[in-house]
Protein backbone atom coordinates (compact mmCIF):
# COMPACT_ATOMS: atom_id res chain seq x y z
CA UNK A 1 0.00 0.00 0.00
CA UNK A 2 1.28 3.44 -0.90
CA UNK A 3 1.86 6.02 1.81
CA UNK A 4 0.30 9.28 0.62
CA UNK A 5 2.61 11.26 2.89
CA UNK A 6 5.70 10.19 0.96
CA UNK A 7 5.94 12.20 -2.30
CA UNK A 8 7.76 9.40 -4.16
CA UNK A 9 4.79 7.08 -3.55
CA UNK A 10 2.08 9.41 -4.84
CA UNK A 11 0.48 9.26 -8.26
CA UNK A 12 -1.81 11.87 -9.76
CA UNK A 13 -5.54 11.43 -10.22
CA UNK A 14 -4.96 11.27 -13.98
CA UNK A 15 -2.38 8.49 -13.53
CA UNK A 16 -4.74 6.58 -11.23
CA UNK A 17 -7.67 6.80 -13.67
CA UNK A 18 -5.44 5.76 -16.56
CA UNK A 19 -4.15 2.78 -14.54
CA UNK A 20 -7.66 1.60 -13.69
CA UNK A 21 -9.00 2.04 -17.24
CA UNK A 22 -6.54 1.84 -20.12
CA UNK A 23 -3.87 0.19 -17.97
CA UNK A 24 -6.18 -2.58 -16.80
CA UNK A 25 -7.42 -3.24 -20.34
CA UNK A 26 -3.82 -3.42 -21.58
CA UNK A 27 -2.84 -5.79 -18.76
CA UNK A 28 -5.55 -8.26 -19.81
CA UNK A 29 -4.80 -7.85 -23.55
CA UNK A 30 -8.20 -6.18 -24.14
CA UNK A 31 -7.11 -2.66 -25.10
CA UNK A 32 -8.78 -3.00 -28.54
CA UNK A 33 -12.17 -3.64 -26.91
CA UNK A 34 -12.10 -1.47 -23.77
CA UNK A 35 -10.11 0.87 -21.57
CA UNK A 36 -10.81 4.15 -23.38
CA UNK A 37 -13.87 5.89 -24.76
CA UNK A 38 -13.50 5.28 -28.49
CA UNK A 39 -15.80 4.26 -31.37
CA UNK A 40 -16.27 0.49 -31.50
CA UNK A 41 -15.23 -0.15 -27.91
CA UNK A 42 -17.47 -1.43 -25.14
CA UNK A 43 -19.58 1.35 -23.67
CA UNK A 44 -19.11 0.68 -19.95
CA UNK A 45 -19.05 3.95 -17.98
CA UNK A 46 -19.66 5.33 -14.52
CA UNK A 47 -20.84 8.92 -14.22
CA UNK A 48 -20.15 10.65 -10.92
CA UNK A 49 -21.34 13.96 -9.48
CA UNK A 50 -17.92 15.58 -9.24
CA UNK A 51 -15.04 16.35 -11.56
CA UNK A 52 -12.33 14.31 -9.85
CA UNK A 53 -9.67 16.08 -11.92
CA UNK A 54 -10.58 19.47 -10.42
CA UNK A 55 -11.43 18.77 -6.78
CA UNK A 56 -9.02 18.10 -3.95
CA UNK A 57 -8.05 14.41 -4.19
CA UNK A 58 -9.06 14.00 -0.53
CA UNK A 59 -12.64 14.88 -1.56
CA UNK A 60 -12.93 12.17 -4.23
CA UNK A 61 -14.23 9.63 -1.74
CA UNK A 62 -17.26 11.90 -1.21
CA UNK A 63 -18.27 11.75 -4.89
CA UNK A 64 -21.40 9.73 -5.68
CA UNK A 65 -22.21 7.54 -8.64
CA UNK A 66 -25.02 9.14 -10.65
CA UNK A 67 -25.29 6.53 -13.39
CA UNK A 68 -23.67 3.30 -14.54
CA UNK A 69 -23.81 2.27 -18.19
CA UNK A 70 -22.87 -1.24 -19.27
CA UNK A 71 -22.99 -2.57 -22.82
CA UNK A 72 -24.45 0.80 -23.81
CA UNK A 73 -27.44 0.42 -21.45
CA UNK A 74 -28.17 2.24 -18.20
CA UNK A 75 -28.02 -0.37 -15.44
CA UNK A 76 -28.03 2.03 -12.48
CA UNK A 77 -29.40 5.51 -12.04
CA UNK A 78 -29.29 7.34 -8.72
CA UNK A 79 -32.65 8.46 -7.42
CA UNK A 80 -32.71 11.59 -5.26
HTML snippet that shows the backbone in 3Dmol.js (N, CA, C, O; Angstrom):
<script src="https://3Dmol.org/build/3Dmol-min.js"></script>
<div id="view" style="width:600px;height:400px;position:relative"></div>
<script>
const pdb = `
ATOM      1  N   UNK A   1       0.837  -1.169   0.000  1.00  0.00           N
ATOM      2  CA  UNK A   1       0.000   0.000   0.000  1.00  0.00           C
ATOM      3  C   UNK A   1       0.889   1.242   0.000  1.00  0.00           C
ATOM      4  O   UNK A   1       1.892   1.309   0.711  1.00  0.00           O
ATOM      5  N   UNK A   2       0.500   2.210  -0.807  1.00  0.00           N
ATOM      6  CA  UNK A   2       1.284   3.437  -0.899  1.00  0.00           C
ATOM      7  C   UNK A   2       0.976   4.364   0.273  1.00  0.00           C
ATOM      8  O   UNK A   2      -0.163   4.462   0.729  1.00  0.00           O
ATOM      9  N   UNK A   3       2.009   5.033   0.741  1.00  0.00           N
ATOM     10  CA  UNK A   3       1.857   6.018   1.806  1.00  0.00           C
ATOM     11  C   UNK A   3       1.713   7.380   1.149  1.00  0.00           C
ATOM     12  O   UNK A   3       2.657   7.863   0.524  1.00  0.00           O
ATOM     13  N   UNK A   4       0.555   8.005   1.274  1.00  0.00           N
ATOM     14  CA  UNK A   4       0.299   9.285   0.617  1.00  0.00           C
ATOM     15  C   UNK A   4       1.128  10.423   1.186  1.00  0.00           C
ATOM     16  O   UNK A   4       1.171  11.503   0.596  1.00  0.00           O
ATOM     17  N   UNK A   5       1.781  10.210   2.307  1.00  0.00           N
ATOM     18  CA  UNK A   5       2.611  11.258   2.895  1.00  0.00           C
ATOM     19  C   UNK A   5       4.033  11.260   2.355  1.00  0.00           C
ATOM     20  O   UNK A   5       4.818  12.154   2.671  1.00  0.00           O
ATOM     21  N   UNK A   6       4.363  10.276   1.552  1.00  0.00           N
ATOM     22  CA  UNK A   6       5.697  10.187   0.961  1.00  0.00           C
ATOM     23  C   UNK A   6       5.577  10.561  -0.516  1.00  0.00           C
ATOM     24  O   UNK A   6       5.004   9.797  -1.292  1.00  0.00           O
ATOM     25  N   UNK A   7       6.106  11.723  -0.923  1.00  0.00           N
ATOM     26  CA  UNK A   7       5.936  12.200  -2.295  1.00  0.00           C
ATOM     27  C   UNK A   7       6.312  11.174  -3.371  1.00  0.00           C
ATOM     28  O   UNK A   7       5.662  11.123  -4.414  1.00  0.00           O
ATOM     29  N   UNK A   8       7.326  10.372  -3.145  1.00  0.00           N
ATOM     30  CA  UNK A   8       7.764   9.397  -4.156  1.00  0.00           C
ATOM     31  C   UNK A   8       6.726   8.296  -4.367  1.00  0.00           C
ATOM     32  O   UNK A   8       6.777   7.587  -5.373  1.00  0.00           O
ATOM     33  N   UNK A   9       5.785   8.143  -3.434  1.00  0.00           N
ATOM     34  CA  UNK A   9       4.793   7.079  -3.547  1.00  0.00           C
ATOM     35  C   UNK A   9       3.434   7.588  -4.021  1.00  0.00           C
ATOM     36  O   UNK A   9       2.474   6.818  -4.066  1.00  0.00           O
ATOM     37  N   UNK A  10       3.336   8.847  -4.369  1.00  0.00           N
ATOM     38  CA  UNK A  10       2.078   9.407  -4.841  1.00  0.00           C
ATOM     39  C   UNK A  10       1.974   9.306  -6.355  1.00  0.00           C
ATOM     40  O   UNK A  10       2.974   9.387  -7.069  1.00  0.00           O
ATOM     41  N   UNK A  11       0.743   9.128  -6.831  1.00  0.00           N
ATOM     42  CA  UNK A  11       0.479   9.262  -8.260  1.00  0.00           C
ATOM     43  C   UNK A  11      -0.663  10.263  -8.394  1.00  0.00           C
ATOM     44  O   UNK A  11      -1.435  10.464  -7.456  1.00  0.00           O
ATOM     45  N   UNK A  12      -0.765  10.879  -9.544  1.00  0.00           N
ATOM     46  CA  UNK A  12      -1.810  11.874  -9.765  1.00  0.00           C
ATOM     47  C   UNK A  12      -3.149  11.182 -10.004  1.00  0.00           C
ATOM     48  O   UNK A  12      -3.209   9.978 -10.254  1.00  0.00           O
ATOM     49  N   UNK A  13      -4.211  11.962  -9.923  1.00  0.00           N
ATOM     50  CA  UNK A  13      -5.544  11.432 -10.219  1.00  0.00           C
ATOM     51  C   UNK A  13      -5.579  10.933 -11.664  1.00  0.00           C
ATOM     52  O   UNK A  13      -6.133   9.869 -11.941  1.00  0.00           O
ATOM     53  N   UNK A  14      -4.998  11.688 -12.568  1.00  0.00           N
ATOM     54  CA  UNK A  14      -4.957  11.274 -13.978  1.00  0.00           C
ATOM     55  C   UNK A  14      -4.248   9.934 -14.136  1.00  0.00           C
ATOM     56  O   UNK A  14      -4.725   9.061 -14.860  1.00  0.00           O
ATOM     57  N   UNK A  15      -3.112   9.767 -13.461  1.00  0.00           N
ATOM     58  CA  UNK A  15      -2.382   8.495 -13.533  1.00  0.00           C
ATOM     59  C   UNK A  15      -3.198   7.351 -12.942  1.00  0.00           C
ATOM     60  O   UNK A  15      -3.170   6.236 -13.463  1.00  0.00           O
ATOM     61  N   UNK A  16      -3.920   7.617 -11.863  1.00  0.00           N
ATOM     62  CA  UNK A  16      -4.739   6.584 -11.228  1.00  0.00           C
ATOM     63  C   UNK A  16      -5.886   6.152 -12.142  1.00  0.00           C
ATOM     64  O   UNK A  16      -6.148   4.958 -12.291  1.00  0.00           O
ATOM     65  N   UNK A  17      -6.569   7.125 -12.754  1.00  0.00           N
ATOM     66  CA  UNK A  17      -7.671   6.796 -13.672  1.00  0.00           C
ATOM     67  C   UNK A  17      -7.144   6.017 -14.869  1.00  0.00           C
ATOM     68  O   UNK A  17      -7.748   5.028 -15.286  1.00  0.00           O
ATOM     69  N   UNK A  18      -6.031   6.456 -15.415  1.00  0.00           N
ATOM     70  CA  UNK A  18      -5.435   5.757 -16.562  1.00  0.00           C
ATOM     71  C   UNK A  18      -5.056   4.315 -16.181  1.00  0.00           C
ATOM     72  O   UNK A  18      -5.248   3.395 -16.976  1.00  0.00           O
ATOM     73  N   UNK A  19      -4.530   4.125 -14.994  1.00  0.00           N
ATOM     74  CA  UNK A  19      -4.146   2.781 -14.544  1.00  0.00           C
ATOM     75  C   UNK A  19      -5.359   1.871 -14.412  1.00  0.00           C
ATOM     76  O   UNK A  19      -5.299   0.699 -14.782  1.00  0.00           O
ATOM     77  N   UNK A  20      -6.454   2.400 -13.891  1.00  0.00           N
ATOM     78  CA  UNK A  20      -7.665   1.598 -13.691  1.00  0.00           C
ATOM     79  C   UNK A  20      -8.444   1.354 -14.976  1.00  0.00           C
ATOM     80  O   UNK A  20      -9.238   0.416 -15.042  1.00  0.00           O
ATOM     81  N   UNK A  21      -8.237   2.172 -15.992  1.00  0.00           N
ATOM     82  CA  UNK A  21      -8.995   2.042 -17.236  1.00  0.00           C
ATOM     83  C   UNK A  21      -8.120   1.451 -18.344  1.00  0.00           C
ATOM     84  O   UNK A  21      -8.134   0.241 -18.574  1.00  0.00           O
ATOM     85  N   UNK A  22      -7.373   2.294 -19.014  1.00  0.00           N
ATOM     86  CA  UNK A  22      -6.536   1.839 -20.124  1.00  0.00           C
ATOM     87  C   UNK A  22      -5.468   0.858 -19.656  1.00  0.00           C
ATOM     88  O   UNK A  22      -5.162  -0.105 -20.358  1.00  0.00           O
ATOM     89  N   UNK A  23      -4.906   1.092 -18.487  1.00  0.00           N
ATOM     90  CA  UNK A  23      -3.868   0.189 -17.965  1.00  0.00           C
ATOM     91  C   UNK A  23      -4.399  -1.204 -17.681  1.00  0.00           C
ATOM     92  O   UNK A  23      -3.746  -2.200 -17.990  1.00  0.00           O
ATOM     93  N   UNK A  24      -5.583  -1.271 -17.091  1.00  0.00           N
ATOM     94  CA  UNK A  24      -6.183  -2.576 -16.797  1.00  0.00           C
ATOM     95  C   UNK A  24      -6.539  -3.322 -18.077  1.00  0.00           C
ATOM     96  O   UNK A  24      -6.320  -4.530 -18.177  1.00  0.00           O
ATOM     97  N   UNK A  25      -7.090  -2.603 -19.058  1.00  0.00           N
ATOM     98  CA  UNK A  25      -7.421  -3.237 -20.342  1.00  0.00           C
ATOM     99  C   UNK A  25      -6.158  -3.768 -21.015  1.00  0.00           C
ATOM    100  O   UNK A  25      -6.156  -4.876 -21.552  1.00  0.00           O
ATOM    101  N   UNK A  26      -5.100  -2.989 -20.985  1.00  0.00           N
ATOM    102  CA  UNK A  26      -3.825  -3.419 -21.578  1.00  0.00           C
ATOM    103  C   UNK A  26      -3.290  -4.661 -20.860  1.00  0.00           C
ATOM    104  O   UNK A  26      -2.807  -5.593 -21.502  1.00  0.00           O
ATOM    105  N   UNK A  27      -3.379  -4.668 -19.541  1.00  0.00           N
ATOM    106  CA  UNK A  27      -2.843  -5.790 -18.759  1.00  0.00           C
ATOM    107  C   UNK A  27      -3.556  -7.111 -19.071  1.00  0.00           C
ATOM    108  O   UNK A  27      -2.967  -8.185 -18.948  1.00  0.00           O
ATOM    109  N   UNK A  28      -4.825  -7.020 -19.476  1.00  0.00           N
ATOM    110  CA  UNK A  28      -5.546  -8.259 -19.811  1.00  0.00           C
ATOM    111  C   UNK A  28      -5.686  -8.454 -21.325  1.00  0.00           C
ATOM    112  O   UNK A  28      -6.526  -9.228 -21.785  1.00  0.00           O
ATOM    113  N   UNK A  29      -4.845  -7.736 -22.097  1.00  0.00           N
ATOM    114  CA  UNK A  29      -4.799  -7.851 -23.552  1.00  0.00           C
ATOM    115  C   UNK A  29      -6.141  -7.530 -24.207  1.00  0.00           C
ATOM    116  O   UNK A  29      -6.508  -8.141 -25.210  1.00  0.00           O
ATOM    117  N   UNK A  30      -6.879  -6.560 -23.632  1.00  0.00           N
ATOM    118  CA  UNK A  30      -8.202  -6.183 -24.143  1.00  0.00           C
ATOM    119  C   UNK A  30      -8.268  -4.722 -24.568  1.00  0.00           C
ATOM    120  O   UNK A  30      -9.359  -4.165 -24.679  1.00  0.00           O
ATOM    121  N   UNK A  31      -7.124  -4.095 -24.809  1.00  0.00           N
ATOM    122  CA  UNK A  31      -7.114  -2.664 -25.103  1.00  0.00           C
ATOM    123  C   UNK A  31      -7.821  -2.311 -26.416  1.00  0.00           C
ATOM    124  O   UNK A  31      -8.162  -1.147 -26.628  1.00  0.00           O
ATOM    125  N   UNK A  32      -8.047  -3.281 -27.294  1.00  0.00           N
ATOM    126  CA  UNK A  32      -8.781  -3.003 -28.538  1.00  0.00           C
ATOM    127  C   UNK A  32     -10.291  -2.977 -28.302  1.00  0.00           C
ATOM    128  O   UNK A  32     -11.036  -2.431 -29.115  1.00  0.00           O
ATOM    129  N   UNK A  33     -10.742  -3.563 -27.195  1.00  0.00           N
ATOM    130  CA  UNK A  33     -12.175  -3.641 -26.908  1.00  0.00           C
ATOM    131  C   UNK A  33     -12.620  -2.685 -25.799  1.00  0.00           C
ATOM    132  O   UNK A  33     -13.784  -2.287 -25.758  1.00  0.00           O
ATOM    133  N   UNK A  34     -11.706  -2.316 -24.904  1.00  0.00           N
ATOM    134  CA  UNK A  34     -12.104  -1.473 -23.771  1.00  0.00           C
ATOM    135  C   UNK A  34     -10.913  -0.704 -23.221  1.00  0.00           C
ATOM    136  O   UNK A  34      -9.784  -0.859 -23.687  1.00  0.00           O
ATOM    137  N   UNK A  35     -11.183   0.127 -22.225  1.00  0.00           N
ATOM    138  CA  UNK A  35     -10.108   0.873 -21.570  1.00  0.00           C
ATOM    139  C   UNK A  35     -10.118   2.357 -21.872  1.00  0.00           C
ATOM    140  O   UNK A  35      -9.622   3.154 -21.076  1.00  0.00           O
ATOM    141  N   UNK A  36     -10.679   2.741 -23.018  1.00  0.00           N
ATOM    142  CA  UNK A  36     -10.814   4.154 -23.382  1.00  0.00           C
ATOM    143  C   UNK A  36     -12.175   4.344 -24.042  1.00  0.00           C
ATOM    144  O   UNK A  36     -12.803   3.385 -24.491  1.00  0.00           O
ATOM    145  N   UNK A  37     -12.612   5.582 -24.091  1.00  0.00           N
ATOM    146  CA  UNK A  37     -13.874   5.893 -24.763  1.00  0.00           C
ATOM    147  C   UNK A  37     -13.543   6.172 -26.221  1.00  0.00           C
ATOM    148  O   UNK A  37     -13.051   7.246 -26.567  1.00  0.00           O
ATOM    149  N   UNK A  38     -13.820   5.188 -27.068  1.00  0.00           N
ATOM    150  CA  UNK A  38     -13.498   5.283 -28.488  1.00  0.00           C
ATOM    151  C   UNK A  38     -14.564   4.544 -29.286  1.00  0.00           C
ATOM    152  O   UNK A  38     -15.159   3.593 -28.779  1.00  0.00           O
ATOM    153  N   UNK A  39     -14.822   4.966 -30.536  1.00  0.00           N
ATOM    154  CA  UNK A  39     -15.798   4.261 -31.373  1.00  0.00           C
ATOM    155  C   UNK A  39     -15.441   2.780 -31.493  1.00  0.00           C
ATOM    156  O   UNK A  39     -14.283   2.425 -31.715  1.00  0.00           O
ATOM    157  N   UNK A  40     -16.446   1.928 -31.345  1.00  0.00           N
ATOM    158  CA  UNK A  40     -16.267   0.493 -31.501  1.00  0.00           C
ATOM    159  C   UNK A  40     -15.882  -0.235 -30.223  1.00  0.00           C
ATOM    160  O   UNK A  40     -15.852  -1.466 -30.197  1.00  0.00           O
ATOM    161  N   UNK A  41     -15.591   0.500 -29.174  1.00  0.00           N
ATOM    162  CA  UNK A  41     -15.234  -0.149 -27.908  1.00  0.00           C
ATOM    163  C   UNK A  41     -16.471  -0.316 -27.037  1.00  0.00           C
ATOM    164  O   UNK A  41     -17.490   0.344 -27.245  1.00  0.00           O
ATOM    165  N   UNK A  42     -16.366  -1.207 -26.061  1.00  0.00           N
ATOM    166  CA  UNK A  42     -17.466  -1.432 -25.137  1.00  0.00           C
ATOM    167  C   UNK A  42     -17.824  -0.135 -24.425  1.00  0.00           C
ATOM    168  O   UNK A  42     -16.947   0.629 -24.023  1.00  0.00           O
ATOM    169  N   UNK A  43     -19.110   0.102 -24.277  1.00  0.00           N
ATOM    170  CA  UNK A  43     -19.581   1.345 -23.666  1.00  0.00           C
ATOM    171  C   UNK A  43     -19.924   1.108 -22.204  1.00  0.00           C
ATOM    172  O   UNK A  43     -21.095   1.155 -21.827  1.00  0.00           O
ATOM    173  N   UNK A  44     -18.929   0.858 -21.386  1.00  0.00           N
ATOM    174  CA  UNK A  44     -19.115   0.685 -19.946  1.00  0.00           C
ATOM    175  C   UNK A  44     -18.558   1.935 -19.264  1.00  0.00           C
ATOM    176  O   UNK A  44     -17.360   2.209 -19.337  1.00  0.00           O
ATOM    177  N   UNK A  45     -19.439   2.691 -18.598  1.00  0.00           N
ATOM    178  CA  UNK A  45     -19.049   3.949 -17.976  1.00  0.00           C
ATOM    179  C   UNK A  45     -19.700   4.109 -16.620  1.00  0.00           C
ATOM    180  O   UNK A  45     -20.754   3.535 -16.346  1.00  0.00           O
ATOM    181  N   UNK A  46     -19.062   4.891 -15.783  1.00  0.00           N
ATOM    182  CA  UNK A  46     -19.655   5.325 -14.524  1.00  0.00           C
ATOM    183  C   UNK A  46     -19.606   6.845 -14.542  1.00  0.00           C
ATOM    184  O   UNK A  46     -18.555   7.439 -14.785  1.00  0.00           O
ATOM    185  N   UNK A  47     -20.748   7.468 -14.285  1.00  0.00           N
ATOM    186  CA  UNK A  47     -20.836   8.920 -14.219  1.00  0.00           C
ATOM    187  C   UNK A  47     -20.962   9.299 -12.750  1.00  0.00           C
ATOM    188  O   UNK A  47     -21.808   8.768 -12.031  1.00  0.00           O
ATOM    189  N   UNK A  48     -20.118  10.217 -12.318  1.00  0.00           N
ATOM    190  CA  UNK A  48     -20.152  10.651 -10.917  1.00  0.00           C
ATOM    191  C   UNK A  48     -20.501  12.137 -10.841  1.00  0.00           C
ATOM    192  O   UNK A  48     -20.449  12.849 -11.844  1.00  0.00           O
ATOM    193  N   UNK A  49     -20.854  12.590  -9.651  1.00  0.00           N
ATOM    194  CA  UNK A  49     -21.343  13.958  -9.477  1.00  0.00           C
ATOM    195  C   UNK A  49     -20.250  14.987  -9.201  1.00  0.00           C
ATOM    196  O   UNK A  49     -20.548  16.093  -8.750  1.00  0.00           O
ATOM    197  N   UNK A  50     -19.020  14.649  -9.457  1.00  0.00           N
ATOM    198  CA  UNK A  50     -17.916  15.581  -9.236  1.00  0.00           C
ATOM    199  C   UNK A  50     -16.863  15.387 -10.318  1.00  0.00           C
ATOM    200  O   UNK A  50     -16.705  14.293 -10.861  1.00  0.00           O
ATOM    201  N   UNK A  51     -16.152  16.453 -10.621  1.00  0.00           N
ATOM    202  CA  UNK A  51     -15.038  16.354 -11.558  1.00  0.00           C
ATOM    203  C   UNK A  51     -13.795  16.025 -10.735  1.00  0.00           C
ATOM    204  O   UNK A  51     -13.183  16.910 -10.139  1.00  0.00           O
ATOM    205  N   UNK A  52     -13.433  14.758 -10.709  1.00  0.00           N
ATOM    206  CA  UNK A  52     -12.327  14.311  -9.854  1.00  0.00           C
ATOM    207  C   UNK A  52     -10.977  14.887 -10.266  1.00  0.00           C
ATOM    208  O   UNK A  52     -10.007  14.800  -9.513  1.00  0.00           O
ATOM    209  N   UNK A  53     -10.913  15.472 -11.455  1.00  0.00           N
ATOM    210  CA  UNK A  53      -9.671  16.082 -11.916  1.00  0.00           C
ATOM    211  C   UNK A  53      -9.534  17.527 -11.424  1.00  0.00           C
ATOM    212  O   UNK A  53      -8.465  18.125 -11.546  1.00  0.00           O
ATOM    213  N   UNK A  54     -10.612  18.085 -10.868  1.00  0.00           N
ATOM    214  CA  UNK A  54     -10.575  19.474 -10.421  1.00  0.00           C
ATOM    215  C   UNK A  54     -10.726  19.647  -8.919  1.00  0.00           C
ATOM    216  O   UNK A  54     -10.363  20.692  -8.380  1.00  0.00           O
ATOM    217  N   UNK A  55     -11.256  18.642  -8.235  1.00  0.00           N
ATOM    218  CA  UNK A  55     -11.429  18.774  -6.783  1.00  0.00           C
ATOM    219  C   UNK A  55     -10.191  18.269  -6.051  1.00  0.00           C
ATOM    220  O   UNK A  55      -9.337  17.599  -6.633  1.00  0.00           O
ATOM    221  N   UNK A  56     -10.113  18.595  -4.791  1.00  0.00           N
ATOM    222  CA  UNK A  56      -9.020  18.100  -3.952  1.00  0.00           C
ATOM    223  C   UNK A  56      -9.102  16.569  -3.926  1.00  0.00           C
ATOM    224  O   UNK A  56     -10.173  16.025  -3.660  1.00  0.00           O
ATOM    225  N   UNK A  57      -8.018  15.874  -4.190  1.00  0.00           N
ATOM    226  CA  UNK A  57      -8.050  14.408  -4.190  1.00  0.00           C
ATOM    227  C   UNK A  57      -8.623  13.802  -2.903  1.00  0.00           C
ATOM    228  O   UNK A  57      -9.173  12.701  -2.936  1.00  0.00           O
ATOM    229  N   UNK A  58      -8.504  14.493  -1.791  1.00  0.00           N
ATOM    230  CA  UNK A  58      -9.062  13.995  -0.532  1.00  0.00           C
ATOM    231  C   UNK A  58     -10.593  14.022  -0.542  1.00  0.00           C
ATOM    232  O   UNK A  58     -11.226  13.364   0.284  1.00  0.00           O
ATOM    233  N   UNK A  59     -11.190  14.773  -1.464  1.00  0.00           N
ATOM    234  CA  UNK A  59     -12.638  14.883  -1.563  1.00  0.00           C
ATOM    235  C   UNK A  59     -13.245  13.845  -2.516  1.00  0.00           C
ATOM    236  O   UNK A  59     -14.466  13.702  -2.572  1.00  0.00           O
ATOM    237  N   UNK A  60     -12.415  13.133  -3.253  1.00  0.00           N
ATOM    238  CA  UNK A  60     -12.925  12.169  -4.234  1.00  0.00           C
ATOM    239  C   UNK A  60     -13.804  11.115  -3.580  1.00  0.00           C
ATOM    240  O   UNK A  60     -14.806  10.699  -4.161  1.00  0.00           O
ATOM    241  N   UNK A  61     -13.448  10.687  -2.399  1.00  0.00           N
ATOM    242  CA  UNK A  61     -14.232   9.635  -1.740  1.00  0.00           C
ATOM    243  C   UNK A  61     -15.654  10.090  -1.415  1.00  0.00           C
ATOM    244  O   UNK A  61     -16.513   9.261  -1.117  1.00  0.00           O
ATOM    245  N   UNK A  62     -15.908  11.387  -1.469  1.00  0.00           N
ATOM    246  CA  UNK A  62     -17.259  11.905  -1.207  1.00  0.00           C
ATOM    247  C   UNK A  62     -18.111  11.982  -2.473  1.00  0.00           C
ATOM    248  O   UNK A  62     -19.304  12.276  -2.395  1.00  0.00           O
ATOM    249  N   UNK A  63     -17.518  11.724  -3.630  1.00  0.00           N
ATOM    250  CA  UNK A  63     -18.267  11.749  -4.890  1.00  0.00           C
ATOM    251  C   UNK A  63     -19.235  10.560  -4.933  1.00  0.00           C
ATOM    252  O   UNK A  63     -18.952   9.491  -4.392  1.00  0.00           O
ATOM    253  N   UNK A  64     -20.375  10.772  -5.586  1.00  0.00           N
ATOM    254  CA  UNK A  64     -21.398   9.732  -5.679  1.00  0.00           C
ATOM    255  C   UNK A  64     -21.598   9.310  -7.126  1.00  0.00           C
ATOM    256  O   UNK A  64     -21.503  10.126  -8.042  1.00  0.00           O
ATOM    257  N   UNK A  65     -21.872   8.048  -7.317  1.00  0.00           N
ATOM    258  CA  UNK A  65     -22.209   7.540  -8.642  1.00  0.00           C
ATOM    259  C   UNK A  65     -23.605   8.034  -8.994  1.00  0.00           C
ATOM    260  O   UNK A  65     -24.545   7.866  -8.218  1.00  0.00           O
ATOM    261  N   UNK A  66     -23.734   8.642 -10.165  1.00  0.00           N
ATOM    262  CA  UNK A  66     -25.018   9.140 -10.653  1.00  0.00           C
ATOM    263  C   UNK A  66     -25.638   8.109 -11.597  1.00  0.00           C
ATOM    264  O   UNK A  66     -26.849   7.885 -11.587  1.00  0.00           O
ATOM    265  N   UNK A  67     -24.788   7.490 -12.408  1.00  0.00           N
ATOM    266  CA  UNK A  67     -25.292   6.529 -13.394  1.00  0.00           C
ATOM    267  C   UNK A  67     -24.183   5.545 -13.756  1.00  0.00           C
ATOM    268  O   UNK A  67     -23.003   5.894 -13.790  1.00  0.00           O
ATOM    269  N   UNK A  68     -24.590   4.319 -14.023  1.00  0.00           N
ATOM    270  CA  UNK A  68     -23.665   3.304 -14.535  1.00  0.00           C
ATOM    271  C   UNK A  68     -24.240   2.787 -15.846  1.00  0.00           C
ATOM    272  O   UNK A  68     -25.417   2.435 -15.925  1.00  0.00           O
ATOM    273  N   UNK A  69     -23.405   2.746 -16.866  1.00  0.00           N
ATOM    274  CA  UNK A  69     -23.807   2.269 -18.189  1.00  0.00           C
ATOM    275  C   UNK A  69     -22.943   1.069 -18.528  1.00  0.00           C
ATOM    276  O   UNK A  69     -21.716   1.127 -18.442  1.00  0.00           O
ATOM    277  N   UNK A  70     -23.594  -0.016 -18.913  1.00  0.00           N
ATOM    278  CA  UNK A  70     -22.867  -1.240 -19.274  1.00  0.00           C
ATOM    279  C   UNK A  70     -23.445  -1.768 -20.578  1.00  0.00           C
ATOM    280  O   UNK A  70     -24.662  -1.846 -20.747  1.00  0.00           O
ATOM    281  N   UNK A  71     -22.566  -2.125 -21.484  1.00  0.00           N
ATOM    282  CA  UNK A  71     -22.993  -2.568 -22.818  1.00  0.00           C
ATOM    283  C   UNK A  71     -23.902  -1.543 -23.483  1.00  0.00           C
ATOM    284  O   UNK A  71     -24.799  -1.903 -24.245  1.00  0.00           O
ATOM    285  N   UNK A  72     -23.670  -0.267 -23.195  1.00  0.00           N
ATOM    286  CA  UNK A  72     -24.448   0.800 -23.808  1.00  0.00           C
ATOM    287  C   UNK A  72     -25.826   0.998 -23.202  1.00  0.00           C
ATOM    288  O   UNK A  72     -26.619   1.780 -23.727  1.00  0.00           O
ATOM    289  N   UNK A  73     -26.132   0.301 -22.094  1.00  0.00           N
ATOM    290  CA  UNK A  73     -27.442   0.423 -21.447  1.00  0.00           C
ATOM    291  C   UNK A  73     -27.273   0.919 -20.018  1.00  0.00           C
ATOM    292  O   UNK A  73     -26.323   0.546 -19.329  1.00  0.00           O
ATOM    293  N   UNK A  74     -28.197   1.760 -19.581  1.00  0.00           N
ATOM    294  CA  UNK A  74     -28.175   2.242 -18.197  1.00  0.00           C
ATOM    295  C   UNK A  74     -28.584   1.084 -17.292  1.00  0.00           C
ATOM    296  O   UNK A  74     -29.683   0.543 -17.417  1.00  0.00           O
ATOM    297  N   UNK A  75     -27.683   0.708 -16.372  1.00  0.00           N
ATOM    298  CA  UNK A  75     -28.024  -0.370 -15.437  1.00  0.00           C
ATOM    299  C   UNK A  75     -28.196   0.144 -14.014  1.00  0.00           C
ATOM    300  O   UNK A  75     -28.668  -0.580 -13.137  1.00  0.00           O
ATOM    301  N   UNK A  76     -27.809   1.404 -13.787  1.00  0.00           N
ATOM    302  CA  UNK A  76     -28.032   2.031 -12.477  1.00  0.00           C
ATOM    303  C   UNK A  76     -28.212   3.514 -12.689  1.00  0.00           C
ATOM    304  O   UNK A  76     -27.473   4.140 -13.448  1.00  0.00           O
ATOM    305  N   UNK A  77     -29.198   4.072 -12.015  1.00  0.00           N
ATOM    306  CA  UNK A  77     -29.399   5.514 -12.037  1.00  0.00           C
ATOM    307  C   UNK A  77     -29.795   5.951 -10.634  1.00  0.00           C
ATOM    308  O   UNK A  77     -30.768   5.454 -10.068  1.00  0.00           O
ATOM    309  N   UNK A  78     -29.044   6.869 -10.091  1.00  0.00           N
ATOM    310  CA  UNK A  78     -29.285   7.342  -8.718  1.00  0.00           C
ATOM    311  C   UNK A  78     -30.602   8.103  -8.657  1.00  0.00           C
ATOM    312  O   UNK A  78     -30.888   8.957  -9.496  1.00  0.00           O
ATOM    313  N   UNK A  79     -31.378   7.780  -7.666  1.00  0.00           N
ATOM    314  CA  UNK A  79     -32.650   8.464  -7.415  1.00  0.00           C
ATOM    315  C   UNK A  79     -32.458   9.379  -6.220  1.00  0.00           C
ATOM    316  O   UNK A  79     -31.947   8.955  -5.184  1.00  0.00           O
ATOM    317  N   UNK A  80     -32.862  10.624  -6.359  1.00  0.00           N
ATOM    318  CA  UNK A  80     -32.708  11.590  -5.257  1.00  0.00           C
ATOM    319  C   UNK A  80     -33.954  11.632  -4.437  1.00  0.00           C
ATOM    320  O   UNK A  80     -34.027  12.382  -3.464  1.00  0.00           O
TER     321      UNK A  80
END
`;
const viewer = $3Dmol.createViewer("view");
viewer.addModel(pdb, "pdb");
viewer.setStyle({}, {cartoon: {color: "spectrum"}});
viewer.zoomTo();
viewer.render();
</script>
